[in-house]
Amino acid sequence: MLNLSNHRVNEELFAKYPLKTLHALPEPHSGRKLGRWMLFFLIVGLAVMFLPWQQNINGEGTVTALTPQDRPQTIQNAIAGRIEKWAVKDGDYVKKGDTLLVISDIKDEYFDPNLPQRLGEQLDAKEGTREATEAKIQALNGQIQALKEGLTVKLSSARNKVRQSEFKLAADEADLTAIRKNYQIALDRLDRFEKGYKNGLFSLTDLEARRLKVQEDNAKVISQENKVNVSRQDLVNARLELTTIQADYNEKLAKAESDRSSAISYLAEAGGEVAKLQNKISSVEVRRGLYVVRAPQNGYVVRPAKAGIGETIKEGEPIATLQPANPQLAVELYVRAMDVPLIQRGRIVRIQFDGWPAIQFAGWPTVSVGTFGGRVEVIDAVSSAAGKYRILVRPVQQPGDQPWPTQLRVGSGVYGWVMLDDVPIWYEIWRQLNGFPPSLQEEPKDEKGAKK
């Protein structure tokens, strides 16, 4: 039992008595083997801890298009109407300008099939009204000009008449002065004849002749005074006529100016009506062109929102979805807000698409199989509804990479890793255990990607 002698009885006992439990006991040297294996794994583990590990930031997302015009868009109608005919079905490929849908109008003001012709007749009538108003304005301008010229002539004539009346009055007053002098002389002579008759120097016949002369001169004074009064009255009438002519012509000019202003106002109103009718005619022509809904660009029609013939649709209501053909594919990944400051444009991204088998070692991208390369193109400045930030990744083919599959479709699921710097594995394990973000030592350049 204590193995004190060199004589062994194990073989004899085992041969005579087959003890299964004793056979199952480990050999004394198996512990040494286990220790050696544990020491080997410990050394290998320590060596692995110092191997380089490329830090990364993972995120999930979908396949999208890099430019907004390549992303799925809804086709909308600009006017309300009733569906008359569908020209396409689900999955059809259409080119820009192809007919998708034909609708008819549902507004009663556009029911008349001859509406453009009716509007054209209204426009012609308004054009005629505007031309007539322009002619009236021209006539009123001529009338106003004639009134102004007539006023000038009439005023000149009236002023001449006033001057003539003034000259006649002056002449009559001068004649009156002379006649009064003659009358005074006649009175003086009569007085001398009266005295001479008393003294016997003149006869009664001479005295009576002189008296008759005084009466004649007195009659001439009275007649001349009447003429002067008449001349004064003619001067007053000429002046009144001058004032009346000015007032009459001012009234006529004011009426003509008022008529012209009314005509100009009506002309402007008619011009506005003409412009409104022209606008309506153009709108009707454009509206009739909108009865046919056309494809805005090349692509595939998917998921029509309205199906039945005779259904009514509102303006701006989605009719179907159009997926543009040959989009410039990209990947949108959503990452945590804590990791956004560590990502810059130009960072290399490893991508795994849904439906393509892949084996990805995030820290050793060179040994990964089935993943594809990308480069960060856009980093959103605001977060999404879930509190994560979106980054857009465009395709980039690194040495040894395969191009992105041509079978990719917009909306496919994606899992990606944004590659950062190299660190020891022990540092990465320590960081993960403590929940620290990856450290960034140097920002990459856009054209070269991350620095290794």
C-alpha positions in Angstrom: 0.0 0.0 0.0 2.8 2.4 0.9 5.0 1.1 -1.9 7.9 0.4 0.4 9.2 -2.5 -1.6 9.8 -3.0 -5.2 7.4 -5.9 -5.4 4.1 -4.9 -7.0 0.9 -6.8 -6.4 -1.3 -4.6 -8.7 -0.8 -6.8 -11.7 -1.7 -9.9 -9.7 -4.7 -8.4 -8.1 -6.0 -6.9 -11.3 -5.5 -10.2 -13.0 -7.3 -12.2 -10.3 -9.9 -9.6 -9.2 -11.2 -7.1 -12.0 -11.8 -4.0 -9.8 -13.6 -1.5 -12.0 -13.5 1.4 -9.5 -9.8 1.0 -9.1 -9.4 1.2 -12.9 -11.4 4.4 -13.0 -9.1 6.3 -10.6 -6.8 8.8 -12.3 -3.2 8.1 -12.6 -0.9 10.0 -10.3 0.8 11.9 -13.2 -2.5 13.3 -14.7 -2.4 16.2 -12.3 0.9 17.3 -13.7 -0.5 17.2 -17.2 -3.5 19.4 -16.1 -1.1 21.9 -14.5 1.0 22.0 -17.6 -2.1 22.7 -19.8 -3.4 25.3 -17.4 0.0 27.0 -17.5 0.0 26.9 -21.3 -3.4 28.5 -21.5 -2.4 31.1 -19.0 0.7 32.1 -21.0 -1.4 32.1 -24.2 -4.1 34.2 -22.6 -1.5 36.7 -21.3 0.0 36.9 -24.8 -3.4 37.4 -26.3 -4.0 40.3 -23.9 -1.3 42.3 -25.5 -2.4 41.6 -29.1 -3.7 44.7 -31.0 -7.5 45.2 -31.0 -9.1 47.8 -33.3 -11.7 49.8 -31.4 -15.1 50.2 -33.0 -18.6 51.7 -32.5 -21.4 49.5 -33.6 -24.9 50.5 -34.8 -27.9 49.2 -36.6 -29.8 50.8 -39.5 -31.1 50.2 -43.0 -30.0 50.6 -46.6 -31.0 54.0 -48.0 -30.0 56.4 -50.8 -27.2 59.0 -50.4 -29.2 61.8 -52.1 -32.8 62.7 -51.2 -33.9 62.4 -54.9 -33.0 58.7 -54.9 -35.1 57.8 -51.9 -38.6 56.4 -52.1 -41.1 59.2 -52.7 -44.9 59.5 -52.6 -46.6 60.5 -55.8 -49.3 63.1 -55.1 -51.9 64.8 -57.3 -52.1 68.6 -57.4 -55.9 68.8 -57.8 -58.9 67.0 -56.4 -60.5 64.5 -58.7 -62.1 61.2 -59.5 -60.0 58.2 -60.7 -60.9 57.3 -64.2 -58.1 54.9 -65.2 -54.9 53.3 -63.9 -52.1 53.0 -66.4 -49.7 51.0 -64.2 -49.7 48.3 -61.7 -47.5 47.3 -58.7 -43.9 46.8 -59.6 -44.1 48.4 -63.1 -41.0 50.3 -64.2 -41.9 53.7 -65.5 -39.9 56.5 -67.1 -40.1 60.2 -66.4 -43.3 61.6 -67.9 -45.1 58.2 -68.2 -48.8 58.2 -67.4 -49.6 56.7 -64.1 -53.2 57.7 -63.5 -56.0 59.6 -65.3 -58.5 61.6 -63.2 -61.5 63.8 -63.9 -62.5 67.0 -62.2 -65.1 67.1 -59.4 -65.5 70.9 -59.1 -68.7 72.2 -60.8 -67.0 75.3 -62.0 -64.8 73.2 -64.3 -67.5 70.9 -65.6 -68.1 72.9 -68.9 -66.1 71.1 -71.6 -66.0 74.4 -73.5 -64.8 76.4 -70.5 -61.6 77.8 -72.3 -63.7 79.0 -75.2 -66.2 80.7 -72.9 -63.4 82.4 -71.0 -61.8 83.4 -74.3 -65.1 85.1 -75.4 -65.2 86.9 -72.0 -61.7 88.0 -72.6 -62.4 89.4 -76.0 -65.4 91.3 -74.6 -63.2 92.8 -71.9 -60.5 93.6 -74.5 -63.1 95.5 -76.5 -64.3 97.4 -73.5 -60.8 98.3 -72.7 -60.1 99.5 -76.2 -63.4 101.6 -76.2 -62.3 103.1 -72.9 -58.9 104.0 -74.3 -60.7 105.7 -77.3 -62.9 107.6 -74.9 -59.9 108.8 -72.9 -58.3 110.0 -76.1 -61.5 111.9 -77.0 -61.6 113.4 -73.6 -58.0 114.4 -73.9 -58.8 116.1 -77.2 -61.8 117.8 -75.7 -59.8 119.1 -72.8 -57.2 120.4 -75.1 -59.8 122.1 -77.3 -61.4 123.7 -74.2 -58.1 125.0 -73.1 -57.4 126.5 -76.5 -60.9 127.9 -76.7 -60.5 129.4 -73.2 -57.4 131.2 -74.3 -59.1 132.6 -77.4 -62.2 133.7 -75.5 -60.2 135.3 -72.8 -58.1 137.2 -75.3 -61.3 138.4 -77.1 -63.0 139.4 -73.8 -59.8 141.2 -72.7 -59.8 143.1 -76.0 -63.4 144.0 -75.5 -62.7 145.3 -72.0 -59.9 147.4 -73.4 -62.1 148.7 -76.2 -64.8 149.6 -73.6 -62.2 151.4 -71.5 -61.0 153.3 -74.6 -64.5 154.3 -75.6 -65.3 155.4 -72.0 -62.2 157.6 -72.0 -63.2 159.1 -75.4 -66.7 159.8 -74.2 -65.5 161.3 -71.0 -63.2 163.6 -73.0 -66.0 164.6 -75.3 -68.2 165.3 -72.2 -65.5 167.5 -70.8 -65.3 169.5 -74.1 -69.1 169.8 -74.4 -69.3 171.0 -70.8 -66.7 173.7 -71.6 -68.7 174.8 -74.7 -71.9 174.8 -72.6 -70.1 177.0 -70.0 -68.9 179.4 -72.7 -72.5 179.5 -74.1 -73.8 180.5 -70.6 -71.1 183.2 -70.3 -72.1 184.6 -73.7 -75.7 184.5 -72.8 -75.0 186.5 -69.6 -73.2 189.1 -71.6 -76.0 189.3 -74.2 -78.5 189.7 -71.4 -76.5 192.7 -70.1 -76.0 194.1 -73.5 -79.7 193.8 -74.3 -80.6 195.7 -71.2 -78.1 198.4 -72.3 -79.5 198.3 -75.8 -76.4 196.9 -77.4 -78.0 193.7 -78.7 -81.4 193.1 -80.1 -84.0 190.7 -78.8 -83.4 188.5 -81.8 -79.7 188.1 -80.9 -80.6 187.4 -77.3 -83.1 184.7 -78.3 -80.6 183.1 -80.7 -78.0 183.0 -77.9 -80.6 181.4 -75.5 -81.4 178.8 -78.2 -77.6 178.1 -78.5 -77.4 177.5 -74.7 -80.3 175.1 -74.8 -78.6 173.2 -77.7 -75.3 173.0 -75.7 -77.2 171.8 -72.6 -78.8 169.1 -74.7 -75.4 168.1 -76.0 -74.1 167.8 -72.4 -77.0 165.6 -71.3 -76.6 163.4 -74.4 -72.9 163.1 -73.8 -73.4 162.2 -70.2 -75.8 159.5 -71.3 -73.1 158.2 -73.7 -70.5 158.2 -70.9 -72.9 156.2 -68.6 -73.6 153.7 -71.4 -69.8 153.3 -72.0 -69.3 152.8 -68.2 -72.0 150.1 -68.3 -70.4 148.5 -71.4 -67.1 148.3 -69.5 -68.7 146.7 -66.5 -70.5 144.2 -68.7 -67.2 143.4 -70.5 -65.5 142.8 -67.3 -68.4 140.6 -66.1 -68.2 138.7 -69.3 -64.5 138.1 -68.8 -65.1 136.6 -65.4 -68.0 134.5 -66.7 -66.0 133.1 -69.5 -63.3 131.9 -67.0 -65.9 130.3 -64.7 -67.8 128.6 -67.6 -64.6 127.1 -69.1 -63.3 126.1 -65.7 -66.6 124.2 -65.1 -66.4 122.5 -68.5 -62.7 121.6 -68.0 -63.5 120.2 -64.5 -66.3 118.0 -66.0 -64.0 116.8 -68.8 -61.2 116.0 -66.3 -63.7 114.2 -64.1 -64.9 112.1 -67.1 -61.4 111.3 -68.0 -60.5 110.2 -64.5 -63.6 108.0 -64.5 -62.5 106.5 -67.8 -59.0 106.0 -66.6 -60.3 104.2 -63.5 -62.6 102.1 -65.6 -59.7 101.3 -67.9 -57.6 100.1 -65.0 -60.5 98.0 -63.8 -60.9 96.5 -67.2 -57.2 95.8 -67.4 -57.5 94.0 -64.1 -60.4 92.0 -65.4 -58.4 91.1 -68.5 -55.4 90.0 -66.4 -57.7 88.0 -64.2 -59.3 86.3 -67.2 -55.9 85.6 -68.7 -54.8 84.1 -65.4 -57.9 82.0 -65.2 -57.5 80.7 -68.8 -53.9 79.8 -68.1 -55.0 78.1 -64.8 -57.6 76.1 -66.6 -55.1 75.0 -69.2 -52.6 73.9 -66.5 -55.4 72.3 -64.5 -56.5 70.2 -67.5 -52.9 69.1 -67.9 -53.0 67.9 -64.3 -55.8 65.4 -65.1 -53.0 63.0 -66.1 -50.7 62.2 -63.2 -47.2 61.5 -64.6 -44.0 59.9 -63.2 -41.6 62.5 -61.8 -38.6 60.4 -62.6 -37.5 56.8 -63.6 -38.4 54.2 -61.1 -40.7 51.4 -59.9 -44.3 51.9 -58.7 -45.1 50.3 -55.4 -48.0 50.3 -53.0 -50.7 52.3 -54.8 -52.7 54.1 -52.1 -55.9 54.3 -54.2 -57.1 51.3 -56.1 -60.7 51.5 -57.3 -62.0 53.2 -60.4 -64.3 56.1 -59.4 -62.7 56.8 -56.1 -62.2 60.5 -55.3 -58.9 61.8 -54.1 -58.1 65.2 -52.5 -55.4 67.5 -53.7 -52.0 66.6 -52.2 -53.1 63.2 -51.2 -50.6 60.3 -51.7 -51.5 58.1 -54.6 -48.6 55.7 -54.8 -44.9 55.3 -53.8 -42.2 55.5 -56.4 -38.8 53.9 -55.9 -36.2 55.7 -58.2 -34.3 53.4 -60.4 -30.5 53.0 -59.9 -30.2 55.0 -56.7 -26.9 55.8 -55.2 -27.0 53.5 -52.3 -25.8 54.3 -48.8 -26.3 53.0 -45.3 -27.8 54.9 -42.4 -26.6 53.7 -39.0 -27.9 54.9 -35.6 -25.3 55.2 -32.9 -25.4 56.3 -29.3 -25.0 59.9 -28.4 -21.9 59.0 -26.2 -20.1 57.7 -29.3 -21.0 60.5 -31.8 -18.0 62.8 -30.8 -15.6 60.0 -31.7 -16.9 59.7 -35.3 -15.6 61.9 -38.0 -16.2 62.0 -41.7 -14.0 59.6 -43.5 -14.0 56.9 -40.9 -13.9 53.4 -42.3 -17.0 51.3 -41.6 -17.5 47.5 -41.9 -21.0 46.5 -42.9 -23.0 43.3 -42.6 -26.2 43.2 -44.7 -29.3 41.1 -43.8 -29.4 38.1 -46.1 -25.6 37.9 -46.7 -23.9 35.4 -44.4 -20.8 36.9 -42.7 -18.4 36.2 -39.9 -17.3 39.5 -38.3 -14.5 40.0 -35.8 -15.0 43.6 -34.9 -11.5 44.0 -33.5 -9.8 42.2 -36.3 -11.5 43.3 -39.6 -8.8 41.6 -41.7 -10.0 38.2 -40.7 -13.7 39.0 -41.2 -15.6 37.2 -43.9 -18.7 38.4 -45.8 -18.6 42.0 -44.7 -18.4 45.1 -46.9 -16.5 48.3 -46.7 -17.9 51.8 -46.3 -16.9 55.4 -45.3 -18.7 57.9 -43.1 -20.1 60.6 -45.3 -22.7 62.5 -43.2 -23.2 62.9 -39.4 -26.5 64.4 -38.4 -26.4 67.5 -36.2 -29.5 66.5 -34.3 -30.7 63.3 -32.7 -33.5 61.1 -33.9 -36.6 60.3 -31.9 -34.9 57.4 -30.1 -32.1 59.7 -28.9 -29.6 58.2 -31.2 -27.7 60.0 -34.0 -27.8 59.0 -37.6 -24.7 58.6 -39.8 -24.7 58.0 -43.6 -22.1 55.6 -45.0 -21.3 55.5 -48.7 -19.7 52.5 -50.4 -15.9 52.3 -50.5 -14.0 49.3 -51.7 -10.8 48.6 -49.8 -8.2 46.1 -51.0 -9.6 42.6 -50.7 -13.2 43.8 -50.4 -16.1 42.9 -52.7 -18.3 45.6 -54.1 -21.7 46.0 -52.5 -24.2 43.5 -53.8 -26.3 44.6 -56.7 -29.4 42.9 -55.2 -29.5 45.3 -52.3 -32.8 47.1 -51.9 -33.6 50.3 -50.0 -34.9 49.5 -46.6 -32.8 46.3 -46.0 -31.4 45.8 -42.5 -27.8 46.6 -41.8 -25.4 46.1 -38.9 -22.2 48.1 -39.0 -19.0 48.9 -37.1 -17.3 52.2 -37.3 -13.6 51.4 -37.0 -11.4 53.5 -34.7 -7.8 53.1 -33.4 -5.8 50.1 -32.4 -5.4 49.3 -28.6 -4.3 46.2 -26.6 -7.0 43.7 -25.9 -6.6 44.1 -22.1 -7.4 47.8 -22.5 -10.5 47.0 -24.5 -11.7 44.5 -21.9 -11.0 47.0 -19.1 -12.9 49.7 -21.0 -15.9 47.4 -21.7 -16.1 46.3 -18.0 -16.1 50.0 -16.9 -18.5 51.2 -19.6 -16.0 53.9 -20.9 -16.3 55.2 -24.5 -13.5 54.4 -26.9 -10.6 56.8 -26.8 -9.7 58.8 -29.8 -6.1 59.8 -30.2 -6.1 61.5 -33.6 -8.8 62.4 -36.0 -8.6 60.8 -39.5 -8.4 62.7 -42.7 -11.4 62.4 -45.0 -9.4 60.9 -47.9 -7.4 58.3 -45.9 -9.8 57.1 -43.2 -8.7 56.1 -39.7 -5.1 56.1 -38.8 -3.7 52.7 -37.9 
